């Protein structure tokens, strides 16, 4: 028997009652809000019932998807691995819940075992205490996000998933949320909106607001943590001298947060974000794991963990952290990272859905547009690429006709693997790569995509180690080279799969410090233990 919490919209109450009865007839116990006693605190009773449930059955309908109550209850089930989604009319579940296969419970308006009750019964029994095998959503073959229970607030599962080995970071206490003083709460909200713009101007405006926060509330530990995080983010995208100065400020702010409160999750985040991209893999992981233990529901912590795992070649482990993020919609930067994680993890159906959702929300956002086009090009789909780039209303203003045409040519070269077309692509990329690190990243991907591995490794040597020639950080800087800030996610994407099959790749990752990190952590990258990746 499974303890079931039934979530539904008020206007579906009559049908919810019938479904509750049917679930009880199957041998399970059901709590729904008819059990609330008169005069009882409504939200308190619901929270207790939700906490005690072993399965959260959500009845999705056109009314339910618009209900904040239903979405909150569904998110609790989703984030704890207890969600069993059910559809009771022809609606589409809201964003954040579409990656789960949903049970269609009604057949011609009638409730019967043939209409999905048998499937629902199977899903509930899998969530019963002692049930064998992994928890699954709706009794399907699709595994639910990594289990995470609100009741224990332990990070055992996360510690194992992140490969802490024998020195796993277990914290046997729930981190308390450090509520900001009322006088700085509006500043924090405004700063978060600015930093989420993912622009230089937004980052500096956010830093200014966080500086005001710590001036007004100097003893607010997480305020210093937020300031340190903002400095840390900016440090990765500035010329070398400025980047080092920002990193020092990030570290100072992060340490100040932990001096004020040793359990400041944002202090740990600040110190992890301040670390350079290359190296420091174990320290970054350790600090983010501790932040997760202290604030297991914090969206920023979950996203930074996802990004860290992607950069370390472990996208299959990154995806569940993105799926736990509660706020909707994701920002463009978060969507870009999420899409690339799904792509690298080989989750094709979810990738398609995420690309569609992001395109509908942010049709002209440059990084998302480029990501959509690149994935289509690397898949050898010239017609799909042409359809995207020829839609001038959705094309970002900074994309020229020449650049749009290049994407189409790239897709054709990938599709044909014709040596002449490949040479044309690589000739263009050799020149572009010398101008900046960002252009070199694309050049490495593109050379690999068209099968020019010698060129790809020559470019990688220059990009990471300045061997052969030096690639500057930014176009306007002729000599600035920051090897510790070079990006590594591209090495583990589908487009560079041919590089990973080449013996030279193992020497590359060894020189970057990955090999010793993977060996010490006991968690190898996806490509070493998952066929096809």
C-alpha positions as CSV (number, residue, x, y, z in Angstrom):
1,X,0.0,0.0,0.0
2,X,1.2,3.5,-0.9
3,X,0.3,6.7,0.9
4,X,-1.0,9.0,-1.8
5,X,-1.4,12.8,-1.8
6,X,-3.9,13.8,-4.4
7,X,-3.4,17.3,-6.0
8,X,-6.1,18.8,-8.2
9,X,-7.9,22.0,-9.0
10,X,-11.1,22.9,-7.1
11,X,-13.2,22.9,-10.3
12,X,-12.2,19.2,-10.8
13,X,-13.3,18.2,-7.3
14,X,-16.1,15.8,-8.4
15,X,-13.8,13.9,-10.7
16,X,-11.0,14.0,-8.1
17,X,-13.4,12.3,-5.6
18,X,-14.0,9.5,-8.1
19,X,-10.3,9.0,-8.8
20,X,-9.5,9.0,-5.0
21,X,-12.1,6.3,-4.5
22,X,-10.6,4.3,-7.4
23,X,-7.1,4.6,-6.0
24,X,-8.4,3.4,-2.6
25,X,-10.1,0.4,-4.3
26,X,-6.6,-0.5,-5.7
27,X,-5.4,-0.9,-2.1
28,X,-3.7,2.5,-1.5
29,X,-4.5,5.2,1.0
30,X,-5.4,8.6,-0.3
31,X,-5.3,12.1,1.3
32,X,-7.0,14.9,-0.4
33,X,-8.3,18.2,1.1
34,X,-11.7,16.8,2.1
35,X,-9.7,15.5,5.1
36,X,-9.1,18.9,6.5
37,X,-11.0,19.5,9.6
38,X,-13.1,22.6,10.1
39,X,-11.1,25.5,11.5
40,X,-7.8,23.8,10.8
41,X,-5.0,25.8,9.3
42,X,-5.4,25.0,5.6
43,X,-1.8,25.3,4.4
44,X,-0.4,23.7,7.5
45,X,-2.5,20.6,7.1
46,X,-1.7,20.4,3.4
47,X,2.1,20.7,4.1
48,X,1.9,17.9,6.7
49,X,0.0,15.6,4.4
50,X,2.4,16.4,1.5
51,X,5.3,15.7,3.7
52,X,4.0,12.3,4.8
53,X,3.0,11.1,1.4
54,X,4.9,8.5,-0.5
55,X,3.4,9.5,-3.9
56,X,2.1,12.8,-5.2
57,X,-0.6,12.2,-7.8
58,X,-1.3,15.4,-9.7
59,X,-4.4,15.6,-11.8
60,X,-3.4,17.9,-14.7
61,X,-6.3,19.7,-16.4
62,X,-6.7,23.1,-18.2
63,X,-7.7,24.6,-14.8
64,X,-5.0,22.8,-12.8
65,X,-2.1,24.0,-14.9
66,X,-3.2,27.6,-14.1
67,X,-3.4,26.9,-10.4
68,X,-0.4,28.0,-8.2
69,X,-1.5,25.5,-5.5
70,X,-1.4,22.6,-7.9
71,X,1.9,23.6,-9.5
72,X,3.5,24.0,-6.0
73,X,2.3,20.6,-4.9
74,X,3.5,19.1,-8.2
75,X,6.9,20.7,-7.8
76,X,7.3,19.2,-4.3
77,X,6.5,15.7,-5.8
78,X,8.8,16.3,-8.7
79,X,11.7,17.5,-6.6
80,X,11.5,14.6,-4.2
81,X,11.1,11.8,-6.8
82,X,7.5,11.1,-5.8
83,X,5.6,12.7,-8.7
84,X,2.9,10.6,-10.6
85,X,1.4,12.9,-13.2
86,X,-2.1,12.2,-14.5
87,X,-4.0,14.0,-17.3
88,X,-7.8,14.2,-17.0
89,X,-8.4,16.3,-20.1
90,X,-6.6,17.3,-23.3
91,X,-4.2,19.7,-21.7
92,X,-0.4,19.9,-21.9
93,X,1.4,19.9,-18.6
94,X,3.2,23.2,-17.8
95,X,6.9,23.9,-18.4
96,X,9.0,22.0,-15.9
97,X,6.7,18.9,-16.0
98,X,6.7,18.0,-19.7
99,X,9.7,15.6,-19.5
100,X,7.5,13.1,-17.6
101,X,5.3,10.7,-19.5
102,X,1.8,11.4,-18.1
103,X,-0.9,8.9,-17.6
104,X,-4.1,9.6,-19.5
105,X,-6.7,8.4,-17.0
106,X,-10.0,9.0,-18.8
107,X,-11.2,6.9,-21.8
108,X,-14.2,8.5,-23.4
109,X,-15.0,10.4,-20.2
110,X,-15.2,7.1,-18.2
111,X,-13.0,5.9,-15.4
112,X,-11.9,2.3,-15.9
113,X,-8.9,0.0,-15.5
114,X,-8.5,0.2,-19.3
115,X,-8.3,4.0,-19.1
116,X,-5.0,4.0,-17.2
117,X,-5.8,2.9,-13.7
118,X,-3.6,-0.2,-14.1
119,X,-0.7,2.0,-15.1
120,X,-1.4,4.3,-12.2
121,X,-1.5,1.3,-9.8
122,X,1.9,0.1,-11.1
123,X,3.4,3.5,-10.7
124,X,2.1,3.8,-7.1
125,X,3.4,0.3,-6.1
126,X,6.9,1.3,-7.4
127,X,6.8,4.1,-4.9
128,X,5.7,2.0,-2.0
129,X,8.2,1.4,0.8
130,X,10.5,-1.5,-0.1
131,X,9.5,-1.5,-3.7
132,X,12.4,-3.0,-5.8
133,X,14.3,-1.0,-8.4
134,X,14.6,2.7,-9.1
135,X,11.7,5.1,-8.7
136,X,10.0,5.9,-12.0
137,X,7.5,8.4,-13.1
138,X,4.0,7.2,-14.0
139,X,5.2,3.6,-14.3
140,X,7.0,4.3,-17.5
141,X,10.6,3.4,-18.6
142,X,11.6,7.0,-18.0
143,X,13.5,7.4,-14.7
144,X,12.4,10.2,-12.4
145,X,15.0,12.8,-11.4
146,X,17.4,11.6,-8.9
147,X,15.5,11.1,-5.6
148,X,15.7,13.8,-3.1
149,X,13.5,13.7,0.0
150,X,12.2,16.8,1.8
151,X,11.8,14.8,5.0
152,X,15.5,13.9,5.5
153,X,17.1,16.8,3.7
154,X,20.2,14.7,3.4
155,X,22.4,14.8,0.4
156,X,23.4,11.2,0.3
157,X,22.2,10.7,-3.2
158,X,23.8,13.8,-4.4
159,X,27.1,13.0,-2.7
160,X,27.2,9.6,-4.5
161,X,26.2,11.1,-7.8
162,X,28.9,13.8,-7.6
163,X,31.6,11.3,-6.8
164,X,32.9,12.4,-3.4
165,X,34.1,8.8,-2.8
166,X,35.3,7.8,0.6
167,X,35.2,11.4,1.9
168,X,31.5,12.0,1.0
169,X,30.1,15.3,2.2
170,X,27.2,14.3,4.4
171,X,25.3,16.9,6.5
172,X,22.8,15.6,8.9
173,X,20.9,18.9,9.4
174,X,18.6,20.9,7.2
175,X,20.1,24.3,6.4
176,X,18.0,27.2,7.6
177,X,17.2,29.9,5.1
178,X,18.9,33.1,6.0
179,X,16.1,35.6,5.3
180,X,17.3,38.9,4.1
181,X,16.6,42.0,6.2
182,X,13.4,43.7,4.8
183,X,15.3,46.9,3.8
184,X,17.5,45.0,1.3
185,X,15.1,42.5,-0.1
186,X,14.1,44.8,-3.0
187,X,17.7,45.4,-3.9
188,X,18.4,41.6,-3.9
189,X,15.5,41.0,-6.3
190,X,16.6,43.8,-8.6
191,X,20.2,42.6,-8.6
192,X,19.1,39.0,-9.4
193,X,17.1,40.2,-12.4
194,X,20.1,42.2,-13.7
195,X,22.7,39.4,-13.3
196,X,20.3,37.0,-15.1
197,X,20.5,39.2,-18.2
198,X,24.0,37.7,-18.7
199,X,25.4,40.9,-20.0
200,X,28.5,42.9,-18.9
201,X,26.2,45.9,-18.0
202,X,23.9,43.7,-16.1
203,X,26.7,42.1,-14.1
204,X,28.2,45.4,-13.1
205,X,24.8,46.9,-12.2
206,X,24.1,43.8,-10.0
207,X,27.5,44.2,-8.3
208,X,26.7,47.8,-7.5
209,X,23.4,46.8,-5.9
210,X,25.0,43.9,-3.9
211,X,27.5,46.5,-2.6
212,X,24.6,48.6,-1.4
213,X,23.2,45.5,0.3
214,X,26.3,44.8,2.4
215,X,26.6,48.5,3.2
216,X,23.0,48.6,4.5
217,X,23.2,45.2,6.2
218,X,26.9,44.4,6.9
219,X,26.1,41.4,9.1
220,X,23.9,39.7,6.5
221,X,26.1,36.8,5.5
222,X,24.3,35.8,2.3
223,X,24.5,39.4,1.1
224,X,28.2,39.0,1.1
225,X,27.8,35.6,-0.6
226,X,25.7,37.1,-3.4
227,X,28.2,39.9,-3.9
228,X,31.0,37.3,-4.1
229,X,29.0,35.2,-6.6
230,X,28.5,38.3,-8.8
231,X,32.2,39.1,-8.7
232,X,33.0,35.5,-9.5
233,X,30.8,35.3,-12.5
234,X,32.2,38.5,-13.9
235,X,35.8,37.4,-13.3
236,X,35.5,34.7,-16.0
237,X,34.6,37.1,-18.8
238,X,37.0,40.0,-18.3
239,X,40.5,40.7,-19.6
240,X,43.2,39.0,-17.5
241,X,44.2,41.8,-15.1
242,X,40.6,42.8,-14.4
243,X,39.5,39.1,-14.1
244,X,42.2,38.4,-11.4
245,X,41.1,41.5,-9.5
246,X,37.5,40.4,-9.6
247,X,38.4,36.9,-8.5
248,X,40.2,38.3,-5.4
249,X,37.1,40.3,-4.5
250,X,34.9,37.3,-5.0
251,X,37.1,35.2,-2.6
252,X,37.2,38.0,0.0
253,X,33.4,38.4,-0.1
254,X,32.8,34.6,0.1
255,X,35.2,34.3,3.1
256,X,33.4,37.2,4.8
257,X,30.1,35.4,4.3
258,X,31.4,32.3,6.0
259,X,33.0,34.3,8.8
260,X,29.6,35.8,9.6
261,X,27.8,32.5,9.3
262,X,29.8,29.2,8.8
263,X,26.6,27.8,7.2
264,X,26.2,30.4,4.5
265,X,25.4,28.5,1.3
266,X,26.0,31.6,-0.7
267,X,29.4,32.0,0.8
268,X,30.3,28.5,-0.5
269,X,28.8,29.3,-3.9
270,X,30.9,32.5,-4.1
271,X,34.1,30.7,-3.4
272,X,33.2,27.9,-5.9
273,X,32.3,30.4,-8.7
274,X,35.5,32.4,-8.1
275,X,37.6,29.3,-9.1
276,X,39.0,29.3,-12.6
277,X,37.4,27.1,-15.2
278,X,40.5,24.8,-15.6
279,X,41.5,22.8,-12.6
280,X,40.2,23.0,-9.0
281,X,37.6,20.4,-9.9
282,X,37.5,18.7,-6.5
283,X,37.3,22.0,-4.6
284,X,34.5,23.3,-6.7
285,X,32.6,20.1,-6.2
286,X,33.2,20.1,-2.5
287,X,32.0,23.6,-2.0
288,X,28.9,23.2,-4.1
289,X,28.0,19.9,-2.4
290,X,28.2,21.7,0.9
291,X,26.0,24.5,-0.4
292,X,23.5,21.9,-1.6
293,X,23.4,20.4,1.8
294,X,22.8,23.7,3.4
295,X,20.2,24.9,0.9
296,X,18.9,21.8,-0.9
297,X,16.1,23.7,-2.7
298,X,18.1,26.7,-3.9
299,X,17.9,27.1,-7.6
300,X,21.2,28.9,-8.0
301,X,23.0,26.0,-6.2
302,X,21.3,23.5,-8.4
303,X,22.3,25.3,-11.6
304,X,25.9,25.9,-10.6
305,X,26.2,22.2,-9.8
306,X,24.8,21.4,-13.2
307,X,27.3,23.7,-15.0
308,X,30.2,22.3,-13.0
309,X,29.4,18.7,-13.9
310,X,29.0,19.7,-17.6
311,X,32.5,21.3,-17.6
312,X,33.9,18.1,-16.1
313,X,32.3,15.8,-18.8
314,X,29.5,14.5,-16.6
315,X,26.4,15.8,-18.3
316,X,24.3,12.7,-17.5
317,X,24.7,13.6,-13.8
318,X,24.1,17.3,-14.5
319,X,20.6,17.0,-16.0
320,X,18.8,15.9,-12.8
321,X,20.0,19.1,-11.0
322,X,18.5,21.3,-13.8
323,X,15.3,19.3,-13.5
324,X,15.0,20.2,-9.8
325,X,15.1,23.9,-10.5
326,X,11.7,25.3,-9.5
327,X,11.4,28.8,-11.0
328,X,9.9,29.1,-14.4
329,X,10.7,30.0,-17.0
330,X,14.4,29.4,-17.0
331,X,16.5,32.5,-18.0
332,X,18.1,32.4,-21.4
333,X,21.5,31.6,-19.9
334,X,20.0,28.7,-17.8
335,X,18.1,27.4,-20.9
336,X,21.4,27.4,-22.9
337,X,23.2,25.4,-20.2
338,X,20.2,23.0,-19.8
339,X,19.9,22.4,-23.5
340,X,23.6,21.7,-23.8
341,X,23.4,19.3,-20.9
342,X,20.5,17.4,-22.5
343,X,22.4,17.3,-25.8
344,X,25.6,16.0,-24.3
345,X,23.6,13.4,-22.2
346,X,21.9,12.0,-25.3
347,X,18.4,12.8,-24.1
348,X,17.0,13.5,-27.5
349,X,13.2,13.8,-26.7
350,X,13.7,16.2,-23.8
351,X,16.3,18.1,-25.9
352,X,13.7,18.7,-28.6
353,X,11.1,19.9,-26.1
354,X,13.6,22.2,-24.3
355,X,14.6,23.7,-27.7
356,X,11.0,24.3,-28.6
357,X,10.1,25.8,-25.2
358,X,13.1,28.1,-25.2
359,X,12.4,29.2,-28.8
360,X,8.8,30.1,-28.0
361,X,9.9,32.1,-24.9
362,X,13.0,33.8,-26.3
363,X,12.9,33.6,-30.1
364,X,15.5,36.3,-30.8
365,X,17.9,35.8,-27.8
366,X,21.3,35.5,-29.3
367,X,22.9,32.6,-27.3
368,X,19.8,30.5,-27.5
369,X,19.4,31.1,-31.2
370,X,23.0,30.2,-31.9
371,X,22.7,27.0,-29.8
372,X,19.6,25.9,-31.7
373,X,21.3,26.6,-35.1
374,X,24.5,24.9,-34.1
375,X,22.8,21.7,-32.8
376,X,20.9,21.4,-36.1
377,X,24.1,22.1,-38.1
378,X,26.1,19.5,-36.2
379,X,23.4,17.0,-36.8
380,X,23.8,17.6,-40.5
381,X,20.4,19.1,-41.1
382,X,20.9,21.9,-43.7
383,X,17.1,22.3,-44.4
384,X,16.4,22.8,-40.7
385,X,19.3,25.3,-40.4
386,X,18.1,27.2,-43.4
387,X,14.5,27.4,-42.0
388,X,15.9,29.0,-38.8
389,X,18.3,31.5,-40.3
390,X,15.8,32.6,-43.0
391,X,13.3,33.6,-40.4
392,X,14.4,37.2,-40.3
393,X,11.9,38.2,-37.6
394,X,13.4,35.6,-35.2
395,X,17.0,36.2,-36.2
396,X,19.0,38.2,-33.6
397,X,20.0,41.6,-34.8
398,X,23.7,40.9,-34.5
399,X,23.6,37.9,-36.9
400,X,24.7,38.9,-40.4
401,X,23.6,37.3,-43.7
402,X,27.2,36.1,-44.1
403,X,27.1,34.3,-40.7
404,X,23.7,32.8,-41.4
405,X,25.0,31.5,-44.7
406,X,28.0,30.0,-42.9
407,X,25.7,27.9,-40.7
408,X,23.9,26.5,-43.7
409,X,27.3,25.6,-45.4
410,X,28.5,24.0,-42.2
411,X,25.3,21.8,-42.0
412,X,25.8,20.8,-45.6
413,X,29.5,19.9,-45.0
414,X,28.6,17.8,-41.9
415,X,25.9,16.0,-43.9
416,X,28.1,15.3,-47.0
417,X,31.5,14.9,-45.3
418,X,32.8,16.1,-48.6
419,X,36.5,17.0,-48.4
420,X,36.1,20.2,-50.5
421,X,33.3,21.5,-48.4
422,X,35.1,20.6,-45.2
423,X,38.2,22.5,-46.4
424,X,36.2,25.5,-47.1
425,X,34.8,25.4,-43.5
426,X,38.1,24.9,-41.9
427,X,39.9,27.5,-43.9
428,X,37.4,30.1,-42.6
429,X,37.8,28.8,-39.1
430,X,41.6,28.8,-39.0
431,X,41.6,32.6,-39.5
432,X,38.7,33.2,-37.2
433,X,40.2,31.2,-34.3
434,X,43.2,33.4,-34.1
435,X,41.1,36.4,-33.2
436,X,39.6,35.3,-29.9
437,X,39.0,32.4,-27.5
438,X,35.3,32.4,-28.3
439,X,35.9,32.1,-32.0
440,X,38.5,29.3,-31.3
441,X,35.9,27.3,-29.4
442,X,33.6,27.3,-32.4
443,X,36.5,26.5,-34.7
444,X,37.4,23.4,-32.7
445,X,33.8,22.2,-32.8
446,X,33.4,22.9,-36.5
447,X,36.7,21.2,-37.5
448,X,35.6,18.1,-35.5
449,X,32.1,18.2,-37.0
450,X,33.5,18.0,-40.6
451,X,36.0,15.3,-39.8
452,X,39.1,17.4,-39.8
453,X,40.7,16.0,-36.6
454,X,44.2,17.2,-37.2
455,X,43.0,20.7,-37.5
456,X,40.8,20.3,-34.4
457,X,43.7,19.1,-32.3
458,X,46.0,21.9,-33.6
459,X,43.4,24.4,-32.6
460,X,42.9,22.8,-29.2
461,X,46.7,22.9,-28.5
462,X,46.7,26.6,-29.3
463,X,43.5,27.3,-27.4
464,X,44.4,25.6,-24.2
465,X,48.3,25.7,-24.1
466,X,49.3,28.4,-26.7
467,X,51.3,25.8,-28.6
468,X,51.8,26.7,-32.2
469,X,50.2,30.1,-31.8
470,X,48.5,32.1,-29.1
471,X,44.8,32.7,-29.1
472,X,43.9,35.9,-27.2
473,X,41.1,36.0,-24.7
474,X,39.2,38.7,-26.6
475,X,39.4,40.3,-30.1
476,X,40.5,43.7,-28.8
477,X,43.5,42.2,-26.9
478,X,46.4,41.0,-29.0
479,X,48.3,39.1,-26.3
480,X,46.2,38.5,-23.2
481,X,46.1,34.7,-22.6
482,X,44.3,33.2,-19.6
483,X,44.7,29.4,-19.9
484,X,43.0,28.8,-16.6
485,X,39.8,30.4,-17.9
486,X,39.4,28.4,-21.1
487,X,36.2,26.5,-21.5
488,X,36.1,22.7,-21.4
489,X,32.4,21.8,-22.0
490,X,33.0,21.7,-25.7
491,X,35.3,18.7,-25.3
492,X,32.4,16.5,-24.1
493,X,29.6,17.5,-26.5
494,X,28.3,15.3,-29.3
495,X,30.1,17.4,-31.9
496,X,33.5,16.5,-30.6
497,X,32.8,12.8,-30.3
498,X,35.3,12.0,-33.1
499,X,38.0,13.8,-31.1
500,X,37.3,11.6,-28.1
501,X,37.8,8.5,-30.2
502,X,41.3,9.7,-31.2
503,X,44.3,8.7,-29.0
504,X,45.4,12.3,-28.8
505,X,42.3,13.2,-26.8
506,X,43.5,11.2,-23.7
507,X,46.8,13.2,-23.7
508,X,44.8,16.4,-23.9
509,X,42.5,15.7,-20.9
510,X,45.6,14.5,-19.0
511,X,47.4,17.8,-19.5
512,X,44.3,19.7,-18.5
513,X,44.2,17.8,-15.2
514,X,41.0,15.9,-15.8
515,X,42.6,12.4,-15.6
516,X,43.8,12.7,-12.1
517,X,40.5,14.3,-11.0
518,X,38.4,11.6,-12.5
519,X,40.6,8.9,-10.9
520,X,40.6,10.5,-7.5
521,X,36.9,11.2,-7.4
522,X,36.0,7.7,-8.6
523,X,33.5,9.3,-11.1
524,X,34.6,9.0,-14.7
525,X,33.3,11.2,-17.5
526,X,30.3,10.0,-19.5
527,X,32.3,9.1,-22.6
528,X,34.4,6.6,-20.6
529,X,31.5,4.5,-19.3
530,X,28.4,5.2,-21.3
531,X,28.2,3.7,-24.8
532,X,27.5,6.3,-27.5
533,X,28.7,9.3,-25.5
